[in-house]
Amino acid sequence: MADLVRGIKNRKPKWYGTKKFGGLPYIKDLEISGSLIVIEGPDASGRSTQIEMLTAKLEADGYAVLNTGLNRSDLISQGILEAKRNVSLGKRTLALFYAADFADQLEQKIIPALQAGYVVLADRYIYTLMARNTIRGIKRKWSNDLFSFALVPDMTFYIDVDPYTLVHRVFEKRQSLDYYESGADLGISDDMFESFIIYQQKLAKEFVVLKKKFNLTLVNGNYSAEETYKRLEKQISKSLSKVS
């Protein structure tokens, strides 16, 4: 795989949390040679489209690429779908479902890919889960402690899109609003459209906090997909070239 990753040298990964508690406790002396790149953003911000375009470009440039994202664990994802159908489920219980999904993918997919020298493109990461938790009344410290085992990405981009633009994109795509992505479980408003706007505004404010704490790079996603891609691709290619 070394020829696919242009001779990137092995290095020790960085973890959130303290030296004593950070990382997965049963994984010792881990070294990686790949890069973890996270694309964050609200529903209909164009994350999946950007990841598809970036994957094609990176593979054409000779990188091996793995795509991952929330709710994709072979072990946990079906359980999350069942849990979300139960609207009376506790907020911490659902948060723990998502944390288990992330932990399983981190161990089974992300870490092995990084060890093999892949560029891992993550469609959302722990930051969305943290933001959702905070909006639902869970203390930030609880979420920080919960995800202290997570790897620190090499790059994290947040695609920022105006909520009113988002809602139009959603209707263009599927003609309906998602229950949880609209914050309907919070009882914000009886009107789903209004609930979506208010919920997305709350998420955007929380990401301002996360941006400062976790050094996220803000990308204006109100432009076309092509313009947003140009901004992302330029920064990613520049960063990868420094470690190649």
C-alpha positions in Angstrom: 0.0 0.0 0.0 3.0 2.3 0.4 2.9 3.3 -3.3 -0.7 4.4 -2.9 0.0 6.8 -0.1 3.2 8.2 -1.5 5.5 7.1 1.2 3.8 8.7 4.2 5.8 7.8 7.4 4.3 6.0 10.4 3.4 8.3 13.3 1.7 8.1 16.7 -2.0 9.2 16.5 -3.4 11.9 18.7 -6.4 11.2 20.9 -8.9 13.4 22.7 -9.0 13.1 26.4 -5.9 12.8 28.7 -2.9 10.6 28.2 -4.3 8.3 30.8 -7.8 8.0 29.5 -7.5 9.0 25.8 -7.9 6.5 23.1 -9.1 2.9 23.1 -7.6 1.4 26.2 -6.9 -2.0 24.6 -5.0 -0.7 21.6 -1.4 -0.1 22.6 1.6 1.3 20.7 -0.6 2.2 17.7 1.1 3.8 14.6 -0.7 5.1 11.5 0.4 6.4 8.2 -2.9 7.5 6.7 -4.9 10.7 7.1 -8.3 11.2 8.7 -10.3 14.0 7.1 -13.8 14.9 8.4 -16.5 16.8 6.5 -19.1 18.1 9.0 -22.3 20.0 8.2 -26.0 20.1 8.7 -28.6 18.0 6.8 -28.6 18.9 3.1 -25.4 20.9 3.3 -23.9 18.7 0.5 -21.4 16.7 2.6 -22.1 13.4 0.7 -21.7 15.1 -2.7 -18.4 16.7 -1.6 -17.1 13.4 -0.3 -18.0 11.7 -3.6 -16.1 14.3 -5.5 -13.1 14.3 -3.2 -12.9 10.5 -3.2 -12.8 10.5 -7.0 -10.1 13.2 -7.1 -7.9 11.6 -4.4 -8.1 8.1 -6.0 -7.2 9.6 -9.3 -4.2 11.2 -7.5 -3.1 7.7 -6.3 -4.5 7.7 -2.8 -6.4 4.7 -1.3 -9.6 6.1 0.2 -12.1 4.8 2.7 -15.5 6.5 3.3 -17.2 6.3 6.6 -19.9 8.2 8.5 -22.5 8.1 11.3 -24.8 5.1 11.7 -22.7 2.8 9.4 -21.6 0.2 11.9 -22.4 -3.3 10.9 -23.0 -4.1 14.6 -25.0 -1.1 15.8 -26.6 0.7 12.9 -29.8 -1.4 12.8 -30.2 -0.9 16.5 -30.1 2.9 16.0 -32.8 2.7 13.4 -35.0 0.7 15.8 -34.2 3.1 18.7 -35.1 6.2 16.6 -38.5 4.6 15.9 -39.1 4.6 19.6 -39.7 8.4 20.1 -39.9 8.0 23.9 -36.3 6.8 24.1 -34.2 8.7 26.5 -31.8 11.3 25.1 -28.7 9.7 26.8 -29.7 6.3 25.6 -29.8 7.4 22.0 -26.5 9.3 22.5 -24.9 6.1 23.8 -26.2 4.2 20.7 -24.4 6.6 18.4 -21.3 6.5 20.6 -21.3 2.7 20.3 -21.7 3.0 16.5 -18.8 5.4 16.3 -16.6 3.2 18.6 -17.2 0.1 16.5 -16.3 1.9 13.2 -13.3 3.5 14.8 -11.9 0.1 15.8 -13.1 -2.0 12.9 -12.8 0.5 10.0 -11.0 3.8 10.6 -8.0 2.6 12.6 -7.2 -0.4 10.3 -7.5 1.9 7.2 -5.2 4.5 8.8 -2.7 1.8 9.6 -2.8 0.7 6.0 -2.1 4.2 4.8 -5.6 5.1 3.5 -7.1 8.6 3.4 -10.3 8.2 5.5 -13.1 10.6 4.5 -15.6 10.8 7.3 -19.1 12.1 6.6 -19.6 13.7 10.0 -17.7 12.7 13.2 -18.1 13.2 16.9 -18.8 16.9 16.6 -22.3 16.4 15.2 -23.1 14.0 18.0 -21.8 16.5 20.6 -23.8 19.3 19.1 -27.0 17.2 19.1 -26.4 16.2 22.7 -25.9 19.8 23.9 -29.1 21.0 22.2 -31.0 18.2 23.9 -29.8 19.3 27.3 -26.8 17.0 27.8 -23.9 18.8 29.4 -20.9 19.4 27.2 -18.5 17.7 29.7 -20.6 14.5 29.5 -20.1 14.4 25.8 -16.4 15.4 26.0 -15.8 12.5 28.4 -17.9 10.1 26.4 -15.8 10.7 23.2 -12.4 11.0 24.9 -11.4 7.8 23.1 -11.8 9.4 19.6 -8.9 10.0 17.3 -8.1 13.7 16.5 -8.6 14.1 12.8 -5.9 15.6 10.6 -8.4 18.0 9.1 -12.0 18.9 9.9 -14.2 21.1 7.8 -17.6 22.4 8.7 -19.8 23.3 5.7 -21.9 26.2 6.9 -25.2 26.8 5.1 -28.1 29.1 5.9 -31.0 27.2 7.4 -33.5 28.6 4.8 -31.2 27.4 2.0 -31.0 24.0 3.7 -34.8 23.5 3.9 -35.2 24.3 0.2 -32.4 21.8 -0.6 -34.1 19.2 1.5 -37.4 19.6 -0.3 -35.6 19.4 -3.7 -34.0 16.2 -2.6 -36.8 14.2 -0.8 -39.9 16.4 -0.3 -40.0 15.8 3.5 -38.2 16.8 6.7 -36.5 14.3 8.9 -38.0 14.0 12.4 -34.7 14.3 14.4 -32.9 16.6 11.9 -35.9 19.0 12.4 -35.6 18.7 16.2 -39.2 17.6 16.4 -38.4 15.4 19.4 -37.6 18.6 21.3 -41.1 20.1 20.9 -39.7 23.3 19.4 -42.8 24.0 17.3 -45.9 22.2 16.0 -44.9 23.3 12.5 -42.2 21.0 11.1 -40.8 23.7 8.8 -40.4 26.2 11.7 -38.9 23.5 13.9 -36.3 22.6 11.3 -35.2 26.3 10.9 -34.9 26.8 14.7 -33.2 23.5 15.2 -30.6 24.1 12.5 -30.0 27.6 13.9 -29.3 26.0 17.3 -26.9 23.5 15.7 -25.1 26.3 13.9 -24.6 28.2 17.1 -23.2 25.1 18.8 -20.8 24.6 16.0 -19.4 28.1 16.7 -18.4 26.7 20.1 -17.0 23.5 18.7 -15.1 25.4 16.0 -13.1 27.2 18.7 -12.6 24.2 20.9 -11.6 21.7 18.2 -10.1 24.0 15.6 -12.6 23.2 12.8 -12.2 24.9 9.5 -15.3 26.8 8.3 -16.4 26.5 4.7 -19.1 28.6 3.2 -21.6 26.1 1.7 -24.1 28.6 0.4 -22.4 28.5 -3.0 -22.8 25.8 -5.7 -21.4 22.3 -5.0 -18.6 23.0 -7.5 -17.5 26.2 -5.7 -17.6 24.5 -2.3 -15.6 21.6 -3.7 -12.9 23.9 -5.1 -12.4 25.4 -1.6 -12.2 22.0 0.1 -10.1 20.3 -2.5 -7.5 23.1 -2.5 -7.0 22.9 1.3 -7.0 19.1 1.4 -4.5 18.7 -1.5 -2.2 21.3 0.1 -2.3 19.6 3.5 -1.8 16.1 2.1 1.2 17.2 -0.1 3.0 18.3 3.0 3.0 14.8 4.5 3.6 12.9 1.3 
